[in-house]
Amino acid sequence: MLGLGILSLVAVLIFLVARSAVISNEKAKAMGLADAAAKSVATWYAQILNYDAYSNRAIAANEIMIAQSVTLASWTQYAQTLAQNIGTVAAVIPAAQAVASWINESVTVSYQMAKAGASIETPLRSGYAQMLHSSQNIMHAAATPFAAQAMVNEVVWSGDSRFFGQLIPSSSISAFSSFSAARSGAERAPLASLIQQSQDDFSRSRGFDQRLYLMPSVGCIPTSLDSAFSKLIRRGGTWLSADFSSWESADTLSIHSWRRRSWLNWRCSGLREAIPLAWGAADAQASSPVQISRDGAGLGSNPSAFSLAGSHAIGLTGYQGLSGYRELAVSADAARQSASVRVPVVVRLPLSKAQKITAGQTRMAAAASQQPDKLWALSVAELFFLRPVDTLSNPATREFANLFSPCWGSRLVAPSTADQSVAMLLSQGANP
């Protein structure tokens, strides 16, 4: 009898240990599934934002290439007019006629090739930039709370179909939808500023002032070395129109001479444009009449040449305006420094679906009244911006969260008290 009692006690103890092992195993599996589901959603969000960053960079790069194409068209037209004007002067010098003719033909061929290339490249790059922005919007339109819940279900059920996963509302389940926004209209100003700052020096501004030592000042009395000679002034540049609807470029070259202060004061006082030597302009726009809407590179210094450039500007049709892009909804540095999206997921398993302890053909289960209705596990993942190490030490160049650097990642974080409270309330609901 004593032996039977000891064996019975041992059997009960073995059953309880096995039961605890099964529950621990199920709990560990629930925790793993919750971690996997939360991390998967946060990683998906990070991949979308990294795509935004890469596509924003591609949009900016294509706009810069369009600016360079417009620059090349303007500059080659400028070179052509300069060669033609030099040829006109060289016509009176027989020895220089052949050389001038060869230069004129070479520059004309370059101008025609540059114009044809820019006419093809501009609409293609503009259309590609617009498609990149459309793809951003499509990806964000797909990242709905319903899609995130579907991903949680897929991850959990792929691991074990007995479990049920759920995004919980302790954090806004639509936080990612409002985390970033499409920028259009006047909101494109930051992108326009970034692009124009990223232009190469020649495209942005190309000008110089040079004394013409072979053309001394006449008609006034020079009071300095600078005013003793005429000047050769070149101005050129490429810029976006004020409404971001077109890229404009212009180049001018003129001879300036000094003039006297007044009829009574014959001292050399100010420069004036005397002879426009060369001009060129290009305008990339959709379909409106070709026009240079503003002076973006100090071209007013050569007013006559600038007027001629505008009246002979090359029209590059097919440009659809500066593309829209996506950026974070917040703009303050303090908000960008801690910008993140939390993804809390709870995974539940009714004990009625838990693995049973069996001995031969006899199934043994603990009394339901002595066990909780279901077990559950909570996991929280976070979408965050991983700042490059070299930007952390210097506050002046420190980089905060943005959608131009593909540095978005995901990680698991500790649940908050609110997460635990909501998960506990949900775990007391009806069985799935």
C-alpha positions, 0 to 999 in steps of 0.5 A: 500500500505504501509503495502504491501511494508513493507511485501515485504521488510520483505519477501526479508529480510527473503529470504536473511537471509535464503539464507545466512544461507544456504550458511553458513551451506554449508560452515560449512559442506564443512569445516567439510568434508575438516577437516575429509578428511585431518585428515583421510589421515594423520591418515592413514599415522601415522598408517602405520609408527606406524606399521613400528615401531612395526614391526621393534621392532618385527624384532629386538626381533626375531633376539635377540631370534635367537642370544639366540638360537645360544648361547644356542647351543654353550654353551651346546656343550661347557658344553658337551665337558667339561663334557667329558673331566672331565669324562676322568680324572675321569675315573682313580678315581673309586669313581668319575666315577659314578658321572662323568658318570651321569653328562656327560649323563645329559649334553648330553641330554641337548645339544641334546635338545638345538640343536634340539630346536635351529634348529627349532626356527632359521628358523621360527623366521628368516622367520617371520622377513623377512615376517614382513619386506615384510609387511612393503613394501606392506603397503608403496606400497599401500600408493600412492597419488592415494590411498590417493585421493581415501580416500579423495573421500570416506570421502567426498562423504560419508558425502555428495555426492554433494561435491568434495574433492581434494589433492592439490599440495601446498605440495608434494602429494608424500611426504609420499612415500619418507618420509621413505625407506627400509634398506638393505645390508650395510644400515642394520648396525644401526639395527645390532648395535641396536640388538647387544647392546640389547643382554643380557650380557651373550649372548654378552660376557661371559668370566672370568679369574681365578687364579688356586691356586692349580697349581703354576707356574713352569719353571719360577720365579714369580715376583708377586702374579698373575704370581705365579699361572696358570690361568683358562681363559674362553672366549665366545660370540655371534655376527653377521658376518661382512656381516650380513648373519649369527649369530655366537657363540663360547665358550672356556675354557683353562688353561694358564701357565706362561713362562719365558722371555728368556733362560737368563731371567727366570722371569715369563713374559707372559701367554700361553695356556697350556691345552684346557678344553672345547669348543663349537660353533654354526653358524646360516646360510642359507646353506653354510658350517659351519664356524666361520668367525671372532672372536667377543668375544676375543676368540683368548686368547684361540687359541687351544680351539677356533680352536677346537670349529670352527672345531666342530661348530654346523650348524643351517640352515634356517637363511636368514640373518639379515632382512631388515627394514624401517627407515626415509629417513633423518638421521640428528638430525635437520631434524628428529626433525621437520620431518613431512608430510603435507596433504592439502585438498580442498573441493568444491561445485558448487552453482548450487548444493547448497540447494535451498530456497523454499516457498511452491511450488515456488523455489526462488534462488538468481541471479547467477551473484550476487554470486560466482561460487562455495564455497570451504573450505581448511584444512591441516593435519600434520603427526608428531612424538609426542615425549614422555614427559620424553625425552624432558627435557634432551638434551642428551637423547632427542628422535627425530623422528624415526621408532622404537617408535610408537609415530606418530600421526596426527593433523590439522594445519593452512594452509599456504599462498601457500595452500590458493593460490593453493586452490583459483586457483583450486576453479576457475576451471571448476565445477566437 
